Amino acid sequence: MSWMILPENPALSAVLLFLIALPFLYGARRPVHDVVGSLARAASQALRLGAHWLERAAQTLRARNRLVLLAQGREEATQAIEREFERVTGLVQRDLQGYPALQRRLLDHITRIEEDYAKCGEVPPPPPEWVRAVETIAGIQNTGDGLAQKLLQDIGDSLDKIYARVVAEYRRSSEARHKILGKFVPFGRAVNDTLTRVDRNIEGLRESAARIDAQMERYEQIHSGSEQVEHTLTSSAGIQFAISGLVLAVGFGGAFVNFWLIARPMSAMVGGGEYIAGGLEAAQVAALVIILVEATMGLFLMETLRFTHLFPRIHNLNDRMRRRMMWAAFAILFILAGVEVALAVMRDQIIATDVAFKRGLSDAGTAAVVAEGWVMKIPVAGQMILGFILPFALAFVAVPLEYFIFAARTVFGAGLVLAIRTLGFVLRLGGNVAWHAGKTLRLLYDAIIFLPLLIERAVLSQRAGAAGQIPRSVSAETAPLRKTGTLS
C-alpha cells in the first residue's frame, strides 16, 4: 500500500498528506510540548544534579588533599627543625666539652704573659756605696806626688773594669728581656686563635639559630593553612614529583641494562629453552627476580640507614636490631653483586663460545682469537664492574622513590580534582544544551504547524481586539517558557 494519494504526482501527495495531518498535529500540540518539556527538564535536572554532586565531591577531595598536603608540610618542617636542633645540640656539646680546657689554657696564657711582662719591668740594681767614695777621691787635686799618682791610676783601672762588667751585665739583662718579649708572640697567637675559635663557634650557633627561626616561621605559616602556603606546597610537590620521576627513569634505565647483562647467562642456571608463558623465558624471569630482590634489599638498606621512611616499623626498631637488619641487607646485596660478577664472566664465555662455533675450527680463526685475546678482556672487565656497581647504584633509587610516592599523592589528587571539576562543567553544559534543545524542539514543532496557529491567533485577535486582551493561545505558548526559565 502506497502513501501517495496521487501516484503520478508525489510532491502534491506529500502536500495533501501534510494538510490532512495539520489538524491532528495542531490538536497534539499541547501534549507534544509537555512531553518535550518534561524530557528536557528531566535530562537537564539529572545532569545538573550530577554536576552538583561532582562539585561537592571535588570540594571534599580538595579538602582532603589540603589536609594531607599540610600534614606533609608540617612533618617536613618538623624534621628540619629537629635536624637543626640536633646539629645545634651537637655543636653546643662539643664546644661546652672543650670550653673548660679552653678557658684553662686561656688563663694560663694570660698568667704567663703577665709574669713575662713583670719580668720585663725589672731594672738594673743601683750603683754600690763605694761609687760615692770614688767620686770624693776623684775630687783630690794632683800635686805631683808619685804615690798619689799611682793610687789614682789603680783606682781608675779598677773603675774601668767595674764599668765594663756592669755594662756587660746590663746588656745581658736587656737581651734576656728581649727574649722574654719574643716569647710573647706565640702566646699572643695562641690567645688570638682561641678567641677566633670561640667567635667561629658563636657564629655557627648564630647561623643555626637563624635557620631554626626560618623553619619555625615556615612551620607557623603551614599551621595557619593559608592559600599561599597551599599553593607553595603544591608547587613544591609538583617539582619533587618531576625530579624524582626523572631520577627513577634513570634508575629504570640502569635496571634495564642490568637485566640484559644477566639474562643470557641465567639460561645456564635455569635452562635456556624453557618458557613459562608465551614468549617469556625462564632465564628472563629469573634475572628479573634477582633485580627485584636487589632493589628490595637496597630499599631495606636505605630504611635501616634512615635515609627513607617508607616503613615506620623499621624506623622505630631499636638500634641493635636495626644494625643487624642493615648488615643482613648489605650482605645479601653484596652476595647478589658477586653473583652478577660471576654471571658477567659467564656471559663473556657464552659469547666467546658462540663466536667460536660460528667461525668454525679453522686455524685462521684461532690465530685471530689469540691475537685479540688481550683486547677481549676489556669488555669482560667492564661487565664485571657494571655487575658489581649496578646493584648498589639501584639501592639509592629508594630515596627518589620515597619522594615520588609522597609527591604523587598530591599531584594525582590535584589532577583528580581538576578532572572532576572538568566533568562537572561538561555535565552542567550538557544540562543547558538539553534544556535549550527541548525549547528548540517545541519552537520547531510550532513552526511546522504555523498555519493553524496563525488562524487561531487571527480568530482570537478579532474576538479580543475590542477588550485589548492578550490571546489565550499566545499566552499559552509563552507560559511554559516563563514558568520553567533557563538553566542557571
C-alpha positions as CSV (number, residue, x, y, z in Angstrom):
1,M,0.0,0.0,0.0
2,S,1.5,3.3,-1.1
3,W,1.3,6.5,0.9
4,M,0.9,8.6,-2.2
5,I,-2.6,9.9,-2.8
6,L,-1.7,10.8,-6.4
7,P,0.8,8.3,-7.6
8,E,1.6,10.3,-10.6
9,N,2.5,13.4,-8.5
10,P,4.5,12.6,-5.3
11,A,5.0,16.2,-4.4
12,L,1.3,17.0,-4.4
13,S,0.6,13.8,-2.5
14,A,3.1,15.0,0.2
15,V,1.4,18.4,0.4
16,L,-2.1,16.8,0.7
17,L,-0.9,14.5,3.5
18,F,0.7,17.4,5.3
19,L,-2.6,19.4,5.1
20,I,-4.5,16.3,6.3
21,A,-2.1,15.9,9.2
22,L,-2.2,19.6,10.3
23,P,-5.4,19.3,12.3
24,F,-4.1,16.3,14.2
25,L,-0.7,17.9,14.7
26,Y,-2.5,21.1,16.0
27,G,-4.6,19.0,18.4
28,A,-1.5,17.2,19.7
29,R,0.4,20.5,20.2
30,R,-0.1,20.8,23.9
31,P,0.8,17.1,24.8
32,V,3.8,17.2,22.5
33,H,5.0,20.4,24.2
34,D,4.5,18.8,27.6
35,V,6.4,15.6,26.6
36,V,9.3,17.5,25.1
37,G,9.4,19.9,28.1
38,S,9.3,17.0,30.6
39,L,12.1,15.2,28.8
40,A,14.2,18.3,28.6
41,R,13.7,19.1,32.3
42,A,14.4,15.6,33.3
43,A,17.7,15.5,31.3
44,S,18.8,18.9,32.4
45,Q,18.0,18.4,36.1
46,A,19.7,15.0,36.1
47,L,22.8,16.5,34.5
48,R,22.6,19.4,36.9
49,L,22.3,17.1,39.8
50,G,25.3,15.2,38.6
51,A,27.3,18.4,38.2
52,H,26.4,19.5,41.8
53,W,27.4,16.1,43.1
54,L,30.7,16.2,41.3
55,E,31.3,19.7,42.6
56,R,30.7,18.6,46.1
57,A,33.0,15.6,45.6
58,A,35.7,17.9,44.2
59,Q,35.4,20.1,47.2
60,T,35.6,17.2,49.6
61,L,38.6,15.7,47.7
62,R,40.3,19.1,47.7
63,A,39.8,19.5,51.4
64,R,41.4,16.0,52.0
65,N,44.2,16.8,49.7
66,R,44.8,20.0,51.6
67,L,44.9,18.2,54.9
68,V,47.4,15.7,53.6
69,L,49.5,18.4,52.0
70,L,49.6,20.5,55.1
71,A,50.4,17.4,57.2
72,Q,53.3,16.5,54.9
73,G,54.5,20.1,55.1
74,R,54.3,20.1,58.9
75,E,56.2,16.8,59.0
76,E,58.9,18.1,56.7
77,A,59.2,21.3,58.7
78,T,59.3,19.4,62.0
79,Q,62.0,17.1,60.7
80,A,64.0,20.1,59.5
81,I,63.7,21.8,62.9
82,E,64.7,18.5,64.7
83,R,67.8,18.2,62.5
84,E,68.7,21.8,63.2
85,F,68.3,21.3,66.9
86,E,70.3,18.1,66.8
87,R,73.1,20.0,64.9
88,V,73.0,22.8,67.5
89,T,72.9,20.3,70.3
90,G,76.0,18.5,68.9
91,L,77.7,21.8,68.4
92,V,77.0,23.1,71.9
93,Q,78.0,19.8,73.5
94,R,81.2,19.7,71.6
95,D,82.0,23.3,72.4
96,L,81.0,23.1,76.0
97,Q,83.1,20.0,76.5
98,G,86.1,21.9,75.2
99,Y,85.3,25.2,76.9
100,P,86.8,24.2,80.4
101,A,90.1,23.2,78.8
102,L,89.9,26.2,76.5
103,Q,89.3,28.6,79.5
104,R,92.1,27.0,81.5
105,R,94.5,27.3,78.5
106,L,93.5,30.9,78.0
107,L,94.0,31.7,81.7
108,D,97.4,30.0,81.6
109,H,98.4,32.1,78.6
110,I,97.3,35.3,80.3
111,T,99.1,34.4,83.5
112,R,102.3,33.6,81.6
113,I,102.1,36.9,79.7
114,E,101.6,38.8,83.0
115,E,104.6,37.1,84.5
116,D,106.8,37.8,81.5
117,Y,105.6,41.4,81.5
118,A,106.5,41.7,85.2
119,K,110.0,40.3,84.4
120,C,110.5,42.7,81.6
121,G,109.8,45.6,84.0
122,E,112.9,44.8,86.2
123,V,115.7,47.4,86.1
124,P,119.4,47.0,86.9
125,P,120.4,47.3,90.6
126,P,121.5,50.8,91.8
127,P,125.3,51.5,91.9
128,P,127.0,50.5,95.2
129,E,128.0,53.0,98.0
130,W,131.7,53.0,97.1
131,V,131.0,54.9,94.0
132,R,130.4,57.9,96.1
133,A,133.8,57.4,97.8
134,V,135.4,57.2,94.4
135,E,133.7,60.4,93.4
136,T,135.2,62.0,96.5
137,I,138.7,60.7,95.7
138,A,138.3,61.9,92.2
139,G,137.9,65.4,93.5
140,I,141.5,65.4,95.0
141,Q,143.9,67.7,93.2
142,N,147.0,66.3,91.5
143,T,150.1,67.7,93.5
144,G,152.7,65.6,91.6
145,D,153.2,63.1,94.4
146,G,154.1,59.7,92.9
147,L,152.3,57.6,95.5
148,A,149.1,59.6,95.0
149,Q,149.5,59.3,91.2
150,K,149.9,55.6,91.5
151,L,146.9,55.2,93.7
152,L,144.7,57.3,91.4
153,Q,145.9,55.2,88.4
154,D,145.0,51.9,90.2
155,I,141.6,53.3,91.2
156,G,140.9,54.4,87.5
157,D,141.9,51.0,86.2
158,S,139.6,49.3,88.7
159,L,136.7,51.6,87.8
160,D,137.2,50.8,84.1
161,K,137.0,47.1,84.8
162,I,133.9,47.5,87.0
163,Y,132.2,49.7,84.4
164,A,132.9,47.2,81.7
165,R,131.4,44.4,83.9
166,V,128.3,46.5,84.7
167,V,127.7,47.3,81.0
168,A,128.1,43.6,80.1
169,E,125.6,42.6,82.8
170,Y,123.2,45.3,81.6
171,R,123.4,44.2,78.0
172,R,122.8,40.6,79.1
173,S,119.8,41.7,81.1
174,S,118.4,43.6,78.2
175,E,119.0,40.7,75.9
176,A,117.1,38.4,78.4
177,R,114.2,40.9,78.5
178,H,114.1,40.9,74.7
179,K,113.9,37.2,74.6
180,I,111.1,37.2,77.1
181,L,109.3,39.7,74.9
182,G,109.9,37.4,72.0
183,K,108.2,34.7,73.8
184,F,105.0,36.9,74.0
185,V,104.3,36.2,70.3
186,P,103.3,32.5,70.4
187,F,101.2,33.1,73.5
188,G,99.6,36.0,71.8
189,R,98.9,34.0,68.7
190,A,97.5,31.2,70.9
191,V,95.2,33.6,72.6
192,N,94.1,35.0,69.2
193,D,93.5,31.5,67.8
194,T,91.4,30.6,70.9
195,L,89.3,33.8,70.6
196,T,88.9,33.1,66.9
197,R,87.7,29.6,67.5
198,V,85.2,30.9,70.1
199,D,84.0,33.5,67.7
200,R,83.6,30.9,64.9
201,N,81.6,28.7,67.3
202,I,79.4,31.5,68.3
203,E,78.9,32.4,64.6
204,G,77.9,28.8,63.9
205,L,75.4,28.9,66.7
206,R,74.0,32.2,65.3
207,E,73.6,30.7,61.8
208,S,71.9,27.6,63.3
209,A,69.5,29.9,65.3
210,A,68.7,31.8,62.1
211,R,67.9,28.6,60.3
212,I,65.7,27.4,63.2
213,D,63.9,30.7,63.1
214,A,63.2,30.3,59.4
215,Q,62.0,26.8,59.9
216,M,59.8,27.9,62.8
217,E,58.3,30.7,60.7
218,R,57.6,28.2,57.9
219,Y,56.0,25.8,60.4
220,E,53.8,28.6,61.6
221,Q,52.7,29.5,58.1
222,I,51.9,25.9,57.3
223,H,50.0,25.6,60.6
224,S,47.9,28.7,59.6
225,G,46.9,26.9,56.4
226,S,46.7,29.9,54.1
227,E,46.1,29.7,50.4
228,Q,49.6,30.9,49.6
229,V,51.2,28.2,51.7
230,E,49.0,25.6,50.0
231,H,50.0,26.8,46.5
232,T,53.6,26.8,47.6
233,L,53.5,23.3,48.9
234,T,51.6,22.1,45.8
235,S,54.2,23.7,43.5
236,S,57.0,22.1,45.6
237,A,55.3,18.7,45.4
238,G,55.0,19.1,41.6
239,I,58.7,19.9,41.3
240,Q,59.7,17.0,43.5
241,F,57.4,14.7,41.5
242,A,59.0,15.7,38.2
243,I,62.6,15.5,39.6
244,S,62.1,12.2,41.3
245,G,60.3,10.8,38.3
246,L,63.3,11.7,36.1
247,V,65.7,10.1,38.6
248,L,63.5,7.0,38.7
249,A,63.6,6.9,34.9
250,V,67.4,6.9,35.0
251,G,67.2,4.1,37.7
252,F,64.9,2.1,35.5
253,G,67.4,2.5,32.7
254,G,70.1,1.1,34.9
255,A,67.9,-1.8,35.9
256,F,67.2,-2.5,32.2
257,V,70.9,-2.6,31.5
258,N,71.4,-4.9,34.5
259,F,68.6,-7.1,33.3
260,W,70.1,-7.7,29.8
261,L,73.6,-8.1,31.4
262,I,72.5,-11.2,33.4
263,A,69.5,-12.5,31.4
264,R,71.6,-14.5,28.9
265,P,73.9,-16.2,31.4
266,M,71.0,-17.1,33.6
267,S,69.9,-19.6,30.9
268,A,72.8,-21.8,32.0
269,M,71.4,-21.9,35.6
270,V,67.6,-22.3,35.0
271,G,67.6,-23.7,31.4
272,G,67.8,-21.9,28.2
273,G,64.9,-23.4,26.3
274,E,62.2,-23.4,29.0
275,Y,59.3,-21.0,28.6
276,I,56.9,-20.0,31.4
277,A,54.2,-18.3,29.5
278,G,54.1,-17.4,25.8
279,G,57.5,-16.0,24.7
280,L,58.7,-15.3,28.3
281,E,61.8,-17.4,29.1
282,A,62.6,-18.8,32.5
283,A,66.0,-17.1,32.4
284,Q,64.5,-13.7,31.9
285,V,62.1,-14.3,34.8
286,A,65.0,-15.4,37.0
287,A,67.0,-12.3,36.0
288,L,64.0,-10.0,36.8
289,V,63.6,-11.7,40.2
290,I,67.2,-11.1,41.0
291,I,66.9,-7.4,40.1
292,L,63.8,-7.0,42.2
293,V,65.4,-8.7,45.1
294,E,68.4,-6.3,44.8
295,A,66.0,-3.4,44.7
296,T,64.2,-4.7,47.8
297,M,67.5,-5.2,49.7
298,G,68.6,-1.7,48.7
299,L,65.3,-0.3,49.9
300,F,65.7,-2.1,53.3
301,L,69.3,-0.8,53.5
302,M,68.2,2.8,53.0
303,E,65.4,2.3,55.5
304,T,67.8,0.9,58.2
305,L,70.2,3.8,57.4
306,R,67.2,6.1,58.0
307,F,67.6,7.7,54.6
308,T,64.0,6.9,53.8
309,H,60.8,6.5,55.9
310,L,58.6,4.3,53.9
311,F,58.3,1.6,56.6
312,P,57.7,3.2,60.1
313,R,58.1,-0.1,61.9
314,I,61.7,-0.4,60.6
315,H,62.3,3.2,61.5
316,N,61.1,2.5,65.1
317,L,63.3,-0.5,65.7
318,N,65.9,-0.3,68.4
319,D,69.5,0.5,67.2
320,R,70.8,-3.0,67.8
321,M,68.1,-4.7,65.7
322,R,68.3,-2.0,63.1
323,R,72.1,-2.6,62.7
324,R,71.5,-6.3,62.4
325,M,69.0,-5.8,59.7
326,M,71.2,-3.3,57.9
327,W,74.2,-5.8,57.9
328,A,71.8,-8.5,56.7
329,A,70.5,-6.4,53.8
330,F,74.1,-5.3,52.9
331,A,75.3,-8.9,53.0
332,I,72.6,-10.1,50.7
333,L,73.1,-7.2,48.3
334,F,76.9,-7.8,48.3
335,I,76.3,-11.5,47.6
336,L,74.0,-10.7,44.7
337,A,76.5,-8.3,43.3
338,G,79.1,-11.1,43.4
339,V,76.7,-13.4,41.6
340,E,76.3,-10.7,38.9
341,V,80.1,-10.5,38.5
342,A,80.2,-14.3,38.0
343,L,77.3,-14.1,35.6
344,A,79.1,-11.4,33.7
345,V,82.2,-13.7,33.3
346,M,79.9,-16.5,32.2
347,R,78.2,-14.2,29.7
348,D,81.5,-13.5,28.1
349,Q,82.3,-17.2,27.9
350,I,78.9,-17.9,26.3
351,I,79.5,-15.2,23.7
352,A,83.0,-16.5,23.0
353,T,81.7,-20.0,22.6
354,D,79.0,-18.7,20.1
355,V,81.6,-16.8,18.2
356,A,83.9,-19.8,18.0
357,F,81.1,-22.0,16.9
358,K,80.2,-19.6,14.1
359,R,83.8,-19.2,13.0
360,G,84.4,-22.9,13.0
361,L,87.6,-24.6,13.9
362,S,89.8,-23.1,11.2
363,D,93.4,-22.1,12.0
364,A,92.9,-18.5,10.9
365,G,90.0,-18.0,13.3
366,T,92.1,-19.4,16.1
367,A,95.0,-17.1,15.3
368,A,92.7,-14.1,15.3
369,V,91.3,-15.0,18.6
370,V,94.8,-15.4,20.1
371,A,96.0,-12.2,18.6
372,E,93.0,-10.3,20.1
373,G,92.9,-12.1,23.4
374,W,94.1,-9.1,25.5
375,V,91.5,-6.8,23.7
376,M,88.7,-9.2,24.6
377,K,89.5,-8.8,28.3
378,I,88.4,-5.2,28.3
379,P,84.6,-5.9,27.8
380,V,84.8,-8.7,30.4
381,A,86.3,-6.2,33.0
382,G,83.6,-3.6,32.1
383,Q,80.9,-6.2,32.5
384,M,82.3,-7.3,35.9
385,I,82.5,-3.7,37.1
386,L,78.9,-3.0,35.9
387,G,77.7,-6.2,37.5
388,F,79.1,-5.2,40.9
389,I,78.3,-1.5,40.8
390,L,74.7,-1.6,39.4
391,P,73.1,-3.4,42.4
392,F,74.5,-0.8,44.8
393,A,73.5,2.0,42.5
394,L,70.0,0.7,42.3
395,A,69.8,0.8,46.1
396,F,69.9,4.6,46.0
397,V,66.7,4.6,43.9
398,A,64.8,4.2,47.2
399,V,65.4,7.9,48.0
400,P,63.7,9.4,44.9
401,L,61.1,6.6,45.2
402,E,60.0,8.0,48.5
403,Y,59.8,11.5,47.2
404,F,57.9,10.2,44.1
405,I,55.3,8.3,46.3
406,F,54.6,11.3,48.6
407,A,54.5,13.8,45.8
408,A,52.3,11.6,43.6
409,R,49.6,11.7,46.3
410,T,49.5,15.5,46.0
411,V,49.9,15.7,42.2
412,F,47.4,13.0,41.4
413,G,44.9,14.4,44.0
414,A,45.1,17.8,42.3
415,G,44.8,16.2,38.9
416,L,41.7,14.3,40.1
417,V,40.1,17.4,41.5
418,L,40.7,19.1,38.2
419,A,39.3,16.2,36.2
420,I,36.1,16.0,38.5
421,R,35.6,19.8,38.1
422,T,36.0,19.5,34.3
423,L,33.5,16.6,34.2
424,G,31.1,18.7,36.3
425,F,31.4,21.6,33.9
426,V,30.7,19.2,31.0
427,L,27.6,17.9,32.8
428,R,26.4,21.4,33.5
429,L,27.0,22.4,29.9
430,G,25.1,19.2,28.8
431,G,22.2,20.2,31.0
432,N,22.0,23.6,29.4
433,V,22.2,22.0,26.0
434,A,19.4,19.6,26.9
435,W,17.1,22.4,28.1
436,H,17.7,24.6,25.1
437,A,17.3,21.5,22.8
438,G,13.8,20.9,24.3
439,K,12.9,24.6,23.8
440,T,14.2,24.4,20.2
441,L,12.1,21.3,19.5
442,R,9.0,23.0,20.8
443,L,9.7,26.0,18.5
444,L,10.3,23.7,15.6
445,Y,7.0,21.9,16.2
446,D,5.2,25.2,16.3
447,A,7.0,26.2,13.1
448,I,5.7,23.1,11.4
449,I,2.1,23.8,12.3
450,F,2.4,27.5,11.8
451,L,-0.8,27.7,9.6
452,P,-3.3,26.6,12.2
453,L,-1.5,28.7,14.8
454,L,-1.9,31.8,12.5
455,I,-5.6,31.0,12.0
456,E,-6.1,30.6,15.8
457,R,-4.2,33.8,16.5
458,A,-6.3,35.8,14.0
459,V,-9.6,34.5,15.3
460,L,-8.7,35.2,18.9
461,S,-7.4,38.6,18.0
462,Q,-10.7,39.5,16.4
463,R,-12.6,38.4,19.4
464,A,-10.4,40.1,22.0
465,G,-9.4,43.1,19.9
466,A,-12.0,45.4,21.4
467,A,-11.2,44.5,25.0
468,G,-7.4,44.7,24.5
469,Q,-6.8,41.2,25.9
470,I,-3.9,39.0,25.0
471,P,-4.9,36.0,23.0
472,R,-5.0,32.8,25.2
473,S,-3.1,30.8,22.6
474,V,-0.2,33.3,22.7
475,S,-0.1,33.3,26.5
476,A,-0.3,29.6,26.5
477,E,2.7,29.4,24.2
478,T,4.9,31.6,26.4
479,A,3.6,30.3,29.7
480,P,5.8,27.2,29.8
481,L,8.8,29.2,28.9
482,R,8.1,31.8,31.6
483,K,7.4,29.1,34.2
484,T,10.5,27.0,33.7
485,G,13.0,29.6,32.6
486,T,16.5,28.6,31.6
487,L,19.1,26.5,33.4
488,S,21.5,28.5,35.6
